[in-house]
């Protein structure tokens, strides 16, 4: 519990084995459930390349890649969001480089904890908002995925998700339709 009040051993256990105490609680309701199955699938595939390593060790090694890959996905979604908003290519590249060098991405994408995954869920919500604003369409499936991740990884990201959802829908639809769509998305997510 030295870096940002994280428990690296518990999170790595959560990612690698599906257990870990704080991966299924009111704050992080589905963290282990979202990450561990993917780690296990990759481990099965990687076992063919490294048959001399036990399944547990292989899953622990793969679990170390979860947050750096989430950080990379955040950066890609940030770039895609800027592209969706019509930001000029050079400006987009410079902003993406600035984001890649940010404290948030450099530190939190290297600490095996929920921070990078939570950031990814917020970035997905920002991307969904940009798509909704630019295309003037609901993109309900994208909002359901964003809401599912936001609520499952860190419950506090639900507020960011909800505000982005309501804000982008209000700019496209009337209030009644916005509330109806938002309620349906939140119930499905």
C-alpha positions as CSV (number, residue, x, y, z in Angstrom):
1,X,0.0,0.0,0.0
2,X,2.8,2.4,-0.8
3,X,1.8,3.8,-4.2
4,X,-1.5,5.7,-4.2
5,X,-3.0,3.4,-1.5
6,X,-2.8,0.4,-3.9
7,X,-2.4,-3.2,-3.0
8,X,-0.4,-4.6,-5.9
9,X,-0.3,-8.2,-4.6
10,X,-4.1,-8.2,-4.2
11,X,-4.8,-6.7,-7.6
12,X,-2.3,-9.1,-9.3
13,X,-4.0,-12.0,-7.6
14,X,-7.4,-10.7,-8.8
15,X,-6.2,-10.4,-12.4
16,X,-4.4,-13.7,-12.4
17,X,-6.6,-16.0,-10.4
18,X,-9.9,-14.2,-10.2
19,X,-9.6,-13.9,-6.4
20,X,-8.1,-11.1,-4.4
21,X,-10.4,-9.6,-1.8
22,X,-10.9,-6.1,-3.3
23,X,-11.8,-7.1,-6.8
24,X,-15.4,-7.8,-5.9
25,X,-16.8,-5.2,-3.5
26,X,-19.1,-2.2,-3.6
27,X,-16.4,0.0,-5.0
28,X,-15.0,-2.4,-7.6
29,X,-18.0,-4.8,-8.2
30,X,-16.7,-6.7,-11.2
31,X,-13.0,-5.9,-11.5
32,X,-11.9,-9.5,-11.2
33,X,-14.8,-10.8,-13.2
34,X,-13.9,-8.5,-16.1
35,X,-10.1,-9.0,-16.2
36,X,-9.5,-12.6,-15.1
37,X,-11.4,-14.4,-17.9
38,X,-9.4,-12.5,-20.5
39,X,-6.1,-13.3,-18.7
40,X,-7.0,-17.0,-18.6
41,X,-7.9,-17.0,-22.3
42,X,-4.6,-15.4,-23.2
43,X,-2.8,-17.8,-20.9
44,X,-4.3,-20.8,-22.6
45,X,-3.1,-19.5,-26.0
46,X,0.4,-18.6,-24.5
47,X,0.7,-22.0,-22.9
48,X,1.3,-23.5,-26.4
49,X,4.3,-21.3,-26.8
50,X,5.7,-21.8,-23.3
51,X,4.6,-25.3,-22.1
52,X,7.3,-25.5,-19.5
53,X,5.7,-22.7,-17.4
54,X,2.9,-23.5,-15.0
55,X,-0.5,-22.1,-15.7
56,X,-0.5,-19.9,-12.5
57,X,3.0,-18.4,-13.3
58,X,1.9,-17.7,-16.9
59,X,-1.3,-16.0,-15.8
60,X,0.7,-13.9,-13.3
61,X,3.0,-12.8,-16.1
62,X,0.1,-11.9,-18.3
63,X,-1.6,-10.1,-15.5
64,X,1.3,-7.7,-15.4
65,X,0.4,-6.6,-18.9
66,X,-3.2,-5.7,-18.1
67,X,-2.7,-2.1,-17.0
68,X,-0.1,-1.2,-19.6
69,X,-2.4,-2.5,-22.3
70,X,-5.3,-0.5,-20.7
71,X,-3.1,2.6,-20.9
72,X,-2.4,1.9,-24.5
73,X,-6.1,1.5,-25.2
74,X,-6.8,4.8,-23.4
75,X,-4.3,6.5,-25.7
76,X,-5.8,5.0,-28.8
77,X,-9.3,5.9,-27.7
78,X,-8.1,9.5,-26.9
79,X,-6.7,9.8,-30.4
80,X,-9.9,8.3,-31.9
81,X,-12.1,10.7,-29.9
82,X,-10.1,13.7,-31.2
83,X,-10.4,12.3,-34.7
84,X,-14.2,11.9,-34.2
85,X,-14.4,15.5,-33.1
86,X,-12.6,16.6,-36.3
87,X,-9.4,17.8,-34.7
88,X,-6.7,18.4,-37.3
89,X,-4.2,15.6,-37.7
90,X,-1.1,17.4,-36.4
91,X,-2.9,18.8,-33.4
92,X,-4.4,15.3,-32.7
93,X,-0.9,13.8,-32.8
94,X,0.5,16.5,-30.5
95,X,-2.3,16.1,-28.0
96,X,-2.0,12.4,-28.1
97,X,1.8,12.7,-27.4
98,X,1.1,15.1,-24.5
99,X,-1.5,12.6,-23.1
100,X,1.0,9.8,-23.5
101,X,3.6,11.7,-21.4
102,X,1.0,12.7,-18.8
103,X,1.6,11.7,-15.1
104,X,-1.8,9.9,-15.2
105,X,-0.9,7.6,-18.0
106,X,2.8,7.1,-17.2
107,X,2.2,6.2,-13.6
108,X,-1.3,4.6,-13.5
109,X,-0.7,2.5,-16.6
110,X,2.4,1.0,-14.9
111,X,0.8,0.2,-11.5
112,X,-1.1,-3.1,-11.6
113,X,-4.4,-1.7,-10.2
114,X,-7.8,-0.5,-11.3
115,X,-6.6,3.1,-12.2
116,X,-5.8,2.5,-15.9
117,X,-8.9,0.3,-16.3
118,X,-11.1,3.0,-14.8
119,X,-9.4,5.6,-17.0
120,X,-10.2,3.4,-20.0
121,X,-13.9,3.2,-19.0
122,X,-14.0,7.0,-18.8
123,X,-12.2,7.4,-22.1
124,X,-14.7,5.0,-23.7
125,X,-17.5,7.2,-22.3
126,X,-15.8,10.3,-23.8
127,X,-15.6,8.5,-27.1
128,X,-19.2,7.6,-27.0
129,X,-20.2,11.2,-26.2
130,X,-18.1,12.4,-29.2
131,X,-19.7,9.9,-31.5
132,X,-23.2,10.9,-30.3
133,X,-22.5,14.6,-30.7
134,X,-20.9,14.3,-34.1
135,X,-23.2,11.7,-35.7
136,X,-26.4,12.9,-33.9
137,X,-27.3,9.2,-33.3
138,X,-27.8,7.3,-30.0
139,X,-25.1,4.6,-30.3
140,X,-26.8,2.7,-27.6
141,X,-24.6,-0.3,-27.8
142,X,-21.5,1.8,-27.3
143,X,-23.0,3.5,-24.3
144,X,-24.0,0.1,-22.8
145,X,-20.4,-1.2,-23.1
146,X,-19.1,2.1,-21.6
147,X,-21.6,1.9,-18.7
148,X,-20.9,-1.8,-18.1
149,X,-17.2,-1.1,-17.8
150,X,-17.6,2.1,-15.8
151,X,-19.9,0.5,-13.3
152,X,-18.0,-2.8,-13.1
153,X,-14.5,-1.4,-12.7
154,X,-15.0,1.5,-10.3
155,X,-18.4,2.6,-9.2
156,X,-17.3,6.2,-8.9
157,X,-16.9,6.4,-12.6
158,X,-20.6,5.9,-12.9
159,X,-21.1,9.7,-12.3
160,X,-18.7,10.6,-15.2
161,X,-20.5,8.1,-17.4
162,X,-23.9,9.3,-16.5
163,X,-23.1,13.0,-17.0
164,X,-21.5,12.3,-20.4
165,X,-24.5,10.2,-21.4
166,X,-27.1,12.8,-20.3
167,X,-25.0,15.7,-21.7
168,X,-24.5,14.3,-25.1
169,X,-28.0,13.0,-25.4
170,X,-29.5,16.3,-24.4
171,X,-27.7,18.0,-27.3
172,X,-29.2,15.5,-29.7
173,X,-32.6,14.5,-28.4
174,X,-35.4,16.2,-26.4
175,X,-35.5,15.8,-22.7
176,X,-38.1,13.0,-22.5
177,X,-36.3,10.9,-25.2
178,X,-33.0,11.5,-23.4
179,X,-34.4,10.3,-20.1
180,X,-36.0,7.3,-21.7
181,X,-32.8,6.3,-23.6
182,X,-30.6,7.0,-20.6
183,X,-32.7,4.9,-18.2
184,X,-32.7,2.0,-20.7
185,X,-29.0,2.2,-21.2
186,X,-28.3,2.3,-17.4
187,X,-30.6,-0.6,-16.8
188,X,-28.9,-2.8,-19.4
189,X,-25.4,-1.7,-18.4
